[in-house]
Amino acid sequence: MIRDRGRIKWTAMMLPEHVKMLRDWAEEDQYEQKKELDEQEVERLNEVLAEAMEFHSCVVITHYCRQKYELTMGTIHFWDEMNKRLHIADRFHEIHRIDLGSVVDVRLA
């Protein structure tokens, strides 16, 4: 049975630039593609958002940010119509600003 150091053995022979490029490449593999919404999904999202704003309900919003999907949970504090952004207040009263174009899913909590 051969007992060697595996990857550790090869990283010593690589230039730092190559190691950085390999790490960046591995990180890019983790990126997710943004999916496009059809008209029915957009209409459903609008209905859920309108209901949440009217009754001050807690919502869970899935949005696309920095090549990944993120979840934000809270109540809708404000809707900025000029910039098309939602201002969400979470349970710690911290405000999160989310572009409406990046919203993928909205659910009532």
C-alpha atoms as an extended CHARMM CRD file, in Angstrom:
* protein
*
       109  EXT
         1         1  MET       CA              0.0000000000        0.0000000000        0.0000000000  PROA      1               0.0000000000
         2         2  ILE       CA              1.3740000000        3.3790000000       -1.0200000000  PROA      2               0.0000000000
         3         3  ARG       CA              1.2030000000        6.0510000000        1.6450000000  PROA      3               0.0000000000
         4         4  ASP       CA              1.8780000000        9.5060000000        0.2960000000  PROA      4               0.0000000000
         5         5  ARG       CA              0.7420000000       13.0160000000        1.1340000000  PROA      5               0.0000000000
         6         6  GLY       CA             -1.9090000000       13.2790000000       -1.6220000000  PROA      6               0.0000000000
         7         7  ARG       CA             -2.5760000000       16.8450000000       -2.7640000000  PROA      7               0.0000000000
         8         8  ILE       CA             -0.1070000000       18.3230000000       -0.3070000000  PROA      8               0.0000000000
         9         9  LYS       CA              2.7570000000       16.8340000000       -2.3110000000  PROA      9               0.0000000000
        10        10  TRP       CA              1.6790000000       18.5700000000       -5.5410000000  PROA      10              0.0000000000
        11        11  THR       CA              0.8780000000       22.0210000000       -4.1660000000  PROA      11              0.0000000000
        12        12  ALA       CA              4.5110000000       22.5810000000       -3.1930000000  PROA      12              0.0000000000
        13        13  MET       CA              5.5280000000       22.3070000000       -6.8430000000  PROA      13              0.0000000000
        14        14  MET       CA              2.9110000000       24.8010000000       -8.0890000000  PROA      14              0.0000000000
        15        15  LEU       CA              3.3350000000       28.5350000000       -8.4460000000  PROA      15              0.0000000000
        16        16  PRO       CA              1.1910000000       30.6980000000       -6.1450000000  PROA      16              0.0000000000
        17        17  GLU       CA             -0.5610000000       32.1620000000       -9.1910000000  PROA      17              0.0000000000
        18        18  HSD       CA             -1.6130000000       28.6850000000      -10.3000000000  PROA      18              0.0000000000
        19        19  VAL       CA             -2.9040000000       27.8110000000       -6.8380000000  PROA      19              0.0000000000
        20        20  LYS       CA             -4.9560000000       31.0470000000       -6.8030000000  PROA      20              0.0000000000
        21        21  MET       CA             -6.3590000000       30.3110000000      -10.2650000000  PROA      21              0.0000000000
        22        22  LEU       CA             -7.3460000000       26.7860000000       -9.1850000000  PROA      22              0.0000000000
        23        23  ARG       CA             -9.0800000000       28.1290000000       -6.0730000000  PROA      23              0.0000000000
        24        24  ASP       CA            -10.9390000000       30.7450000000       -8.1260000000  PROA      24              0.0000000000
        25        25  TRP       CA            -11.9630000000       28.0800000000      -10.6310000000  PROA      25              0.0000000000
        26        26  ALA       CA            -13.2630000000       25.8220000000       -7.8470000000  PROA      26              0.0000000000
        27        27  GLU       CA            -15.1980000000       28.7770000000       -6.3920000000  PROA      27              0.0000000000
        28        28  GLU       CA            -16.7550000000       29.5580000000       -9.7830000000  PROA      28              0.0000000000
        29        29  ASP       CA            -18.0910000000       26.0000000000       -9.9200000000  PROA      29              0.0000000000
        30        30  GLN       CA            -20.2330000000       26.8600000000       -6.8950000000  PROA      30              0.0000000000
        31        31  TYR       CA            -21.9860000000       29.7040000000       -8.7830000000  PROA      31              0.0000000000
        32        32  GLU       CA            -25.6460000000       29.1980000000       -9.6510000000  PROA      32              0.0000000000
        33        33  GLN       CA            -27.4260000000       30.4690000000      -12.7380000000  PROA      33              0.0000000000
        34        34  LYS       CA            -30.2700000000       32.9300000000      -12.2740000000  PROA      34              0.0000000000
        35        35  LYS       CA            -33.5550000000       31.5000000000      -13.4600000000  PROA      35              0.0000000000
        36        36  GLU       CA            -36.0360000000       33.5880000000      -15.4140000000  PROA      36              0.0000000000
        37        37  LEU       CA            -39.6220000000       33.8940000000      -14.1860000000  PROA      37              0.0000000000
        38        38  ASP       CA            -42.6310000000       33.6330000000      -16.4680000000  PROA      38              0.0000000000
        39        39  GLU       CA            -45.6810000000       35.9010000000      -16.2550000000  PROA      39              0.0000000000
        40        40  GLN       CA            -47.7000000000       33.5910000000      -14.0220000000  PROA      40              0.0000000000
        41        41  GLU       CA            -44.9180000000       33.3490000000      -11.4380000000  PROA      41              0.0000000000
        42        42  VAL       CA            -44.4410000000       37.1210000000      -11.4790000000  PROA      42              0.0000000000
        43        43  GLU       CA            -48.1870000000       37.6120000000      -10.9430000000  PROA      43              0.0000000000
        44        44  ARG       CA            -48.1610000000       35.1550000000       -8.0110000000  PROA      44              0.0000000000
        45        45  LEU       CA            -45.1800000000       36.9800000000       -6.4690000000  PROA      45              0.0000000000
        46        46  ASN       CA            -47.0080000000       40.3070000000       -6.8060000000  PROA      46              0.0000000000
        47        47  GLU       CA            -50.1020000000       38.8950000000       -5.0830000000  PROA      47              0.0000000000
        48        48  VAL       CA            -48.0760000000       37.4940000000       -2.1810000000  PROA      48              0.0000000000
        49        49  LEU       CA            -46.1280000000       40.7600000000       -1.8010000000  PROA      49              0.0000000000
        50        50  ALA       CA            -49.3350000000       42.8260000000       -1.8540000000  PROA      50              0.0000000000
        51        51  GLU       CA            -50.9360000000       40.5910000000        0.7840000000  PROA      51              0.0000000000
        52        52  ALA       CA            -47.8240000000       40.7390000000        2.9790000000  PROA      52              0.0000000000
        53        53  MET       CA            -47.6830000000       44.5470000000        2.7730000000  PROA      53              0.0000000000
        54        54  GLU       CA            -51.3970000000       44.9050000000        3.5180000000  PROA      54              0.0000000000
        55        55  PHE       CA            -51.4440000000       42.6360000000        6.5830000000  PROA      55              0.0000000000
        56        56  HSD       CA            -47.8170000000       43.2340000000        7.7460000000  PROA      56              0.0000000000
        57        57  SER       CA            -47.1060000000       39.5210000000        7.4480000000  PROA      57              0.0000000000
        58        58  CYS       CA            -43.7050000000       37.9230000000        7.7660000000  PROA      58              0.0000000000
        59        59  VAL       CA            -42.3160000000       36.7180000000        4.4270000000  PROA      59              0.0000000000
        60        60  VAL       CA            -39.4270000000       34.5540000000        3.2650000000  PROA      60              0.0000000000
        61        61  ILE       CA            -37.8440000000       35.9710000000        0.1130000000  PROA      61              0.0000000000
        62        62  THR       CA            -35.4400000000       34.0050000000       -2.0650000000  PROA      62              0.0000000000
        63        63  HSD       CA            -33.3290000000       36.3380000000       -4.1770000000  PROA      63              0.0000000000
        64        64  TYR       CA            -30.2750000000       36.0980000000       -6.4160000000  PROA      64              0.0000000000
        65        65  CYS       CA            -27.2410000000       37.9100000000       -5.0340000000  PROA      65              0.0000000000
        66        66  ARG       CA            -23.5380000000       37.5270000000       -5.8860000000  PROA      66              0.0000000000
        67        67  GLN       CA            -24.0250000000       34.4390000000       -8.1160000000  PROA      67              0.0000000000
        68        68  LYS       CA            -25.9240000000       32.5800000000       -5.3550000000  PROA      68              0.0000000000
        69        69  TYR       CA            -29.4340000000       32.3880000000       -3.9810000000  PROA      69              0.0000000000
        70        70  GLU       CA            -29.9960000000       33.9090000000       -0.5440000000  PROA      70              0.0000000000
        71        71  LEU       CA            -32.9530000000       33.7730000000        1.8230000000  PROA      71              0.0000000000
        72        72  THR       CA            -34.1900000000       36.8270000000        3.6910000000  PROA      72              0.0000000000
        73        73  MET       CA            -36.9170000000       36.5730000000        6.3020000000  PROA      73              0.0000000000
        74        74  GLY       CA            -38.8080000000       39.5150000000        7.7460000000  PROA      74              0.0000000000
        75        75  THR       CA            -41.6040000000       41.9940000000        7.1700000000  PROA      75              0.0000000000
        76        76  ILE       CA            -41.8240000000       44.4020000000        4.2690000000  PROA      76              0.0000000000
        77        77  HSD       CA            -40.8900000000       47.7830000000        5.6930000000  PROA      77              0.0000000000
        78        78  PHE       CA            -41.0340000000       49.8730000000        2.5330000000  PROA      78              0.0000000000
        79        79  TRP       CA            -41.3440000000       49.4980000000       -1.2320000000  PROA      79              0.0000000000
        80        80  ASP       CA            -39.1680000000       51.9250000000       -3.1920000000  PROA      80              0.0000000000
        81        81  GLU       CA            -41.0550000000       52.3670000000       -6.4570000000  PROA      81              0.0000000000
        82        82  MET       CA            -38.4450000000       54.6170000000       -8.0890000000  PROA      82              0.0000000000
        83        83  ASN       CA            -35.5280000000       52.2010000000       -7.6370000000  PROA      83              0.0000000000
        84        84  LYS       CA            -37.7280000000       49.0640000000       -7.6530000000  PROA      84              0.0000000000
        85        85  ARG       CA            -36.4410000000       47.7970000000       -4.3160000000  PROA      85              0.0000000000
        86        86  LEU       CA            -38.0190000000       46.1590000000       -1.3100000000  PROA      86              0.0000000000
        87        87  HSD       CA            -36.8630000000       47.1760000000        2.1460000000  PROA      87              0.0000000000
        88        88  ILE       CA            -37.2110000000       44.1820000000        4.4620000000  PROA      88              0.0000000000
        89        89  ALA       CA            -36.9480000000       44.5130000000        8.2590000000  PROA      89              0.0000000000
        90        90  ASP       CA            -35.7260000000       41.2700000000        9.8400000000  PROA      90              0.0000000000
        91        91  ARG       CA            -36.3080000000       40.1650000000       13.4300000000  PROA      91              0.0000000000
        92        92  PHE       CA            -33.2870000000       42.1830000000       14.5950000000  PROA      92              0.0000000000
        93        93  HSD       CA            -34.8070000000       45.3250000000       12.9910000000  PROA      93              0.0000000000
        94        94  GLU       CA            -32.0160000000       45.4180000000       10.4110000000  PROA      94              0.0000000000
        95        95  ILE       CA            -33.0790000000       46.7050000000        6.9830000000  PROA      95              0.0000000000
        96        96  HSD       CA            -32.2190000000       44.6520000000        3.8700000000  PROA      96              0.0000000000
        97        97  ARG       CA            -32.6520000000       46.2250000000        0.4350000000  PROA      97              0.0000000000
        98        98  ILE       CA            -33.5480000000       43.7440000000       -2.3110000000  PROA      98              0.0000000000
        99        99  ASP       CA            -33.9600000000       44.5340000000       -6.0090000000  PROA      99              0.0000000000
       100       100  LEU       CA            -37.2940000000       43.3210000000       -7.3540000000  PROA      100             0.0000000000
       101       101  GLY       CA            -35.5370000000       41.9680000000      -10.4490000000  PROA      101             0.0000000000
       102       102  SER       CA            -33.4980000000       39.5690000000       -8.3330000000  PROA      102             0.0000000000
       103       103  VAL       CA            -36.4890000000       38.1300000000       -6.4060000000  PROA      103             0.0000000000
       104       104  VAL       CA            -37.1430000000       34.5110000000       -7.3530000000  PROA      104             0.0000000000
       105       105  ASP       CA            -39.6600000000       33.3470000000       -4.7400000000  PROA      105             0.0000000000
       106       106  VAL       CA            -41.7930000000       34.8720000000       -1.9770000000  PROA      106             0.0000000000
       107       107  ARG       CA            -43.6470000000       32.8710000000        0.6570000000  PROA      107             0.0000000000
       108       108  LEU       CA            -45.6570000000       33.8930000000        3.6900000000  PROA      108             0.0000000000
       109       109  ALA       CA            -44.0460000000       32.6840000000        6.9120000000  PROA      109             0.0000000000
